[in-house]
Amino acid sequence: MTKKENATLRLDGIWDYRISKSILSQLQAIKLTNVKINIVLGEHFDLDFCGGGVLLEFVTELESQQRILENQLQQNPKSQKIFKILSTKEIPSNTNLTQNIIKIHSDSFIIIKNNIKTLILSLGFLGEILYTFLASFINFKSIRLKATFYFIQESLIKAVGIVALACFLIGIVIAYQGSIQLRQFGASILIVEMSSMLTLREMAPIITAIIIAGRSASAFSAEIGMMRATQEIDAMRVMGFNPMTFLVVPRMLALCCVLPLVVFIADLFGLVGSMFVCQIQLDISTEQFLERFLQMVDMRHFWVGIAKAPFFGLIISFIGCFHGFSVAKDTRSIGVHTTKSVVESIFFVIAFDAICSVIFTEMGW
């Protein structure tokens, strides 16, 4: 390019992500002049989206200043195609700090508003459940026993395998890691009390609740949500049936009955896992383990874990059913609320367990 009123810019070679800084500097220098340009292409000219983006930005700026006399890029099929694709992409406008702060404030307000709305709806849902439970126990015949036993079967038989395996592995991990630390102090035998108390009080109940939350909360939310999306729940109300009696009460009763039994099975398999590691790692026989367990581990640890189980069941079933009834009349909403039901169930189960742990410890239990 010469320093005349009109100049020719010859593009050649491959324009891709390897564009050199010198070429970019030359293009920038051309922008700063007032020279009108003829853009011609060499024999070996080629480009990809990276080079196309650079040239599109360059050509667009010069065209806005009416400084391009001839542009052979417009006659090149590949460059035309790339420019067309890049031109259709929406380029975000520049925003200043004030606009960003306003947007963050607005989004935060919307989130808080939605959370308050959800809290109010959940309190109303809780009140409706309590009323339905009270009415069901006054009129015991209204309880759907067949549906309750069906959900007991679904929650117990299909979940007990994965719960048992998970707690067996957790028992192995607790005993293995604990034995490494206790062996340094010559107190390997204390692994029996440590692993047993931890399994009975915390690990078995919480692992069981998390697995049941993943299975049952999602299932409850999806099943009820699909019924709401297909207007089956509306049809039940029109026919005079109470959806709470038919859909919510059996599920909540089932999980309240199932969780203590599943936690008991989880306790057994967690202890078996610890016993297995003690025998392999510390040469503590099964007889020694059981004898030490019966002597040193108080049964209150077992009952603390079992006592939390029905409340875990209530939390999981309540959240699953609540999100099922919160589904809008479209399929996308089913996926959103199913995901929320699992996440919130796990969170509230862990939060409730943490509160119980502190309270029981302070009470000497």
C-alpha positions in Angstrom: 0.0 0.0 0.0 1.4 3.4 -1.0 0.6 6.7 0.6 -1.6 8.1 -2.1 -5.2 9.2 -2.1 -6.2 5.7 -3.3 -4.4 2.5 -2.3 -4.6 -1.2 -3.0 -4.7 -3.7 -0.1 -3.7 -7.2 -1.4 -4.8 -10.1 0.8 -3.0 -13.4 0.3 -2.2 -16.6 2.3 -4.2 -18.3 5.0 -6.1 -16.0 7.4 -6.8 -18.1 10.5 -6.1 -18.1 14.2 -2.4 -17.8 13.4 -2.7 -14.2 12.2 0.5 -12.4 13.2 0.6 -9.3 15.3 2.3 -7.4 12.5 -0.7 -7.9 10.1 -3.1 -6.8 12.8 -1.0 -3.7 13.4 -1.0 -2.9 9.7 -4.8 -3.2 9.5 -5.1 -1.0 12.5 -2.8 1.6 10.9 -4.9 1.6 7.7 -8.0 2.4 9.9 -6.3 5.5 11.2 -5.6 7.0 7.8 -8.0 8.6 5.4 -6.9 6.7 2.3 -9.5 4.9 0.2 -8.8 1.2 -0.4 -9.1 -1.3 -3.2 -9.2 -4.8 -1.6 -7.9 -7.5 -3.9 -7.3 -11.2 -3.2 -4.2 -13.2 -4.1 -4.2 -16.7 -5.6 -3.6 -18.5 -2.3 -6.1 -16.5 -0.2 -8.1 -18.6 2.3 -9.7 -17.9 5.6 -11.6 -19.4 8.6 -14.0 -17.9 11.1 -11.1 -16.3 13.1 -9.7 -14.6 10.0 -13.2 -13.8 8.8 -14.0 -12.1 12.1 -10.9 -9.9 11.7 -11.6 -8.9 8.1 -15.3 -8.4 8.7 -14.6 -5.9 11.5 -12.0 -4.2 9.3 -14.2 -4.0 6.2 -17.3 -2.9 8.2 -15.4 0.0 9.8 -14.0 1.2 6.4 -17.4 0.9 4.7 -19.0 3.0 7.4 -16.5 5.7 6.4 -17.1 5.1 2.7 -13.4 4.3 2.1 -13.7 1.1 0.1 -13.7 1.5 -3.7 -13.5 -2.2 -4.6 -13.9 -5.2 -2.4 -13.1 -8.6 -3.9 -14.0 -10.3 -0.6 -17.7 -9.8 -1.7 -16.9 -11.9 -4.8 -15.3 -14.8 -2.8 -17.9 -17.5 -2.0 -16.2 -18.6 1.2 -15.7 -15.1 2.6 -19.3 -14.3 1.8 -20.6 -17.3 3.6 -18.4 -16.7 6.7 -19.3 -13.0 6.8 -23.0 -13.8 6.5 -22.8 -16.3 9.5 -20.8 -13.8 11.6 -23.1 -11.0 10.8 -26.1 -12.9 12.1 -24.6 -13.4 15.5 -25.9 -10.9 18.1 -23.1 -8.7 19.4 -23.7 -7.7 23.0 -23.8 -4.0 23.5 -21.4 -2.3 25.8 -22.8 -1.7 29.3 -21.4 0.5 32.0 -20.9 -0.3 35.6 -24.2 1.5 36.6 -26.2 -0.7 34.3 -24.5 -3.9 35.6 -25.3 -2.8 39.2 -28.9 -2.1 38.3 -29.2 -5.5 36.6 -27.7 -7.4 39.6 -30.0 -5.5 41.9 -33.0 -6.3 39.7 -32.1 -10.0 39.5 -31.5 -10.2 43.2 -34.9 -8.6 43.8 -36.6 -11.2 41.5 -34.9 -14.1 43.3 -35.9 -12.8 46.7 -39.4 -12.2 45.5 -39.6 -15.8 44.0 -38.3 -17.3 47.3 -40.8 -15.4 49.4 -43.6 -16.6 47.0 -42.3 -20.2 47.3 -42.2 -19.9 51.1 -45.8 -18.6 51.2 -47.0 -21.4 48.8 -45.2 -24.1 50.8 -46.7 -22.9 54.1 -50.2 -23.0 52.4 -49.4 -26.5 51.1 -48.2 -27.6 54.6 -51.4 -26.4 56.1 -53.5 -28.3 53.6 -51.5 -31.4 54.3 -52.0 -31.1 58.0 -55.7 -30.6 57.5 -55.9 -33.7 55.2 -53.9 -35.8 57.7 -56.2 -34.8 60.5 -59.3 -35.6 58.5 -57.8 -38.9 57.4 -57.0 -40.0 60.9 -60.5 -39.0 62.1 -62.0 -41.0 59.2 -59.5 -43.8 58.9 -61.3 -45.4 56.0 -60.3 -42.4 53.8 -56.6 -43.5 54.0 -55.6 -45.2 50.7 -53.9 -48.3 52.2 -53.4 -50.0 48.9 -51.6 -47.0 47.5 -49.6 -46.6 50.7 -48.4 -50.2 50.5 -47.5 -49.7 46.9 -45.3 -46.8 47.7 -43.8 -48.7 50.6 -42.9 -51.4 48.2 -41.4 -48.9 45.7 -39.4 -47.1 48.3 -38.2 -50.1 50.3 -37.6 -53.0 48.0 -36.2 -51.0 45.1 -34.0 -48.8 47.3 -32.7 -51.2 49.9 -30.0 -52.7 47.6 -28.3 -49.5 46.7 -28.6 -48.2 50.3 -27.0 -51.4 51.7 -24.1 -51.2 49.2 -23.5 -47.5 49.8 -23.5 -47.9 53.6 -21.3 -51.0 53.4 -18.7 -49.0 51.5 -19.1 -46.0 53.9 -18.5 -48.4 56.8 -15.3 -49.6 55.0 -14.1 -46.1 54.5 -14.7 -44.9 58.0 -13.0 -47.9 59.6 -10.1 -47.8 57.2 -9.3 -44.1 57.5 -9.9 -44.2 61.3 -7.7 -47.2 61.8 -4.8 -45.4 60.1 -5.0 -42.6 62.5 -5.7 -44.6 65.7 -2.8 -47.0 64.9 -0.3 -44.2 65.4 -1.4 -43.8 69.0 -1.6 -47.5 69.7 -5.4 -47.3 70.1 -6.6 -49.4 67.2 -9.3 -51.1 69.3 -11.1 -47.8 69.6 -12.0 -48.1 65.9 -14.9 -50.3 67.0 -16.6 -47.5 69.0 -15.7 -44.8 66.6 -17.0 -46.4 63.5 -20.1 -47.9 65.2 -21.2 -44.6 66.8 -20.6 -42.6 63.6 -22.4 -45.2 61.5 -25.4 -45.5 63.8 -25.9 -41.8 64.6 -25.0 -40.0 61.4 -23.7 -41.9 58.3 -26.3 -44.6 57.9 -29.3 -42.2 58.4 -27.9 -39.4 56.2 -26.7 -41.7 53.4 -30.1 -43.4 53.4 -32.0 -40.1 53.3 -29.9 -38.8 50.5 -30.4 -41.9 48.3 -34.1 -41.9 49.1 -34.3 -38.2 48.3 -32.7 -38.9 44.9 -35.1 -41.7 44.1 -38.4 -40.8 45.7 -38.4 -37.0 45.7 -37.7 -37.0 42.0 -40.3 -39.7 41.4 -43.0 -38.0 43.4 -42.4 -34.7 41.7 -42.3 -36.1 38.2 -45.4 -38.3 38.7 -47.6 -35.6 40.3 -46.2 -33.0 37.9 -47.1 -35.0 34.9 -50.7 -35.4 36.3 -50.9 -31.7 36.7 -49.5 -31.0 33.2 -52.1 -33.3 31.7 -54.9 -31.8 33.9 -55.6 -35.1 35.7 -55.5 -33.3 39.0 -58.0 -30.8 37.8 -60.2 -33.7 36.7 -60.0 -35.2 40.1 -61.2 -32.0 41.7 -64.1 -31.7 39.2 -65.1 -35.3 40.1 -65.0 -34.4 43.9 -61.8 -36.3 44.8 -59.3 -34.6 47.1 -55.8 -34.8 45.4 -54.2 -34.5 48.8 -55.9 -37.7 50.1 -55.2 -39.7 46.9 -51.7 -38.4 46.0 -49.9 -36.9 49.0 -51.0 -38.8 52.1 -50.1 -42.3 50.8 -46.6 -41.1 49.7 -45.9 -39.3 53.1 -47.1 -42.3 55.1 -45.1 -44.7 53.0 -41.8 -42.8 53.5 -42.4 -42.3 57.2 -42.8 -46.1 57.6 -40.0 -47.0 55.2 -37.2 -44.8 56.3 -36.7 -46.3 59.8 -36.6 -49.8 58.4 -34.1 -48.8 55.6 -31.9 -47.0 58.1 -31.9 -50.2 60.3 -30.7 -52.2 57.2 -28.1 -49.5 56.5 -26.9 -49.7 60.1 -26.3 -53.4 59.7 -24.4 -53.1 56.4 -22.4 -50.2 57.7 -21.3 -52.2 60.7 -20.5 -55.2 58.5 -18.2 -52.9 56.4 -16.4 -51.7 59.5 -16.2 -55.2 60.8 -14.7 -56.4 57.5 -11.9 -53.7 57.7 -11.2 -54.4 61.3 -10.6 -58.0 60.6 -8.4 -57.4 57.5 -6.5 -54.3 58.7 -6.3 -54.7 62.5 -6.7 -58.4 63.1 -9.8 -57.8 65.2 -12.0 -60.8 64.8 -15.7 -60.8 64.4 -16.2 -62.1 67.9 -13.9 -59.3 69.4 -15.7 -56.7 67.3 -19.2 -57.7 68.5 -18.1 -58.1 72.1 -16.5 -54.7 72.1 -19.5 -53.2 70.3 -22.0 -54.6 72.9 -19.8 -53.4 75.8 -18.9 -49.9 74.7 -21.6 -48.7 72.3 -24.7 -47.5 73.9 -28.0 -48.3 72.2 -29.0 -44.6 72.4 -26.8 -44.0 69.4 -28.9 -46.5 67.4 -32.2 -44.9 68.6 -30.9 -41.4 67.7 -30.4 -42.5 64.1 -33.7 -44.3 63.9 -35.6 -41.4 65.5 -34.5 -39.0 62.7 -35.6 -41.3 59.9 -39.4 -40.6 59.9 -38.7 -36.8 59.8 -36.3 -37.4 56.9 -39.2 -39.2 55.2 -41.6 -36.3 55.9 -39.1 -33.8 54.5 -38.4 -35.7 51.3 -42.1 -36.6 50.6 -43.3 -33.0 51.4 -40.8 -31.4 49.0 -41.3 -33.9 46.3 -45.1 -33.5 46.4 -44.9 -29.7 46.7 -42.9 -29.4 43.6 -45.1 -31.8 41.8 -48.1 -29.6 42.5 -46.0 -26.5 41.6 -45.5 -27.7 38.0 -47.0 -25.5 35.3 -48.9 -27.0 32.5 -45.9 -27.7 30.3 -43.3 -30.5 30.1 -40.3 -28.2 30.6 -41.6 -27.3 34.1 -41.6 -30.9 35.1 -37.9 -31.2 34.6 -37.2 -27.9 36.4 -39.3 -28.9 39.5 -38.0 -32.5 39.5 -34.4 -31.1 39.8 -35.4 -28.6 42.4 -37.1 -31.3 44.5 -34.0 -33.5 44.6 -31.6 -30.6 45.4 -33.9 -29.1 48.1 -34.7 -32.5 49.7 -31.0 -33.2 50.1 -30.3 -29.7 51.4 -33.1 -29.8 54.0 -32.2 -33.3 55.1 -28.6 -32.3 55.8 -29.7 -29.1 57.5 -32.2 -31.0 59.7 -29.5 -33.6 60.5 -27.1 -30.9 61.5 -29.6 -29.3 63.8 -30.5 -32.6 65.4 -26.8 -33.5 65.9 -26.2 -30.3 67.9 -29.4 -30.6 69.9 -28.9 -34.3 70.8 -25.3 -33.7 71.7 -26.2 -30.8 74.0 -28.9 -32.9 75.6 -26.4 -35.7 76.3 -28.0 -38.1 73.9 
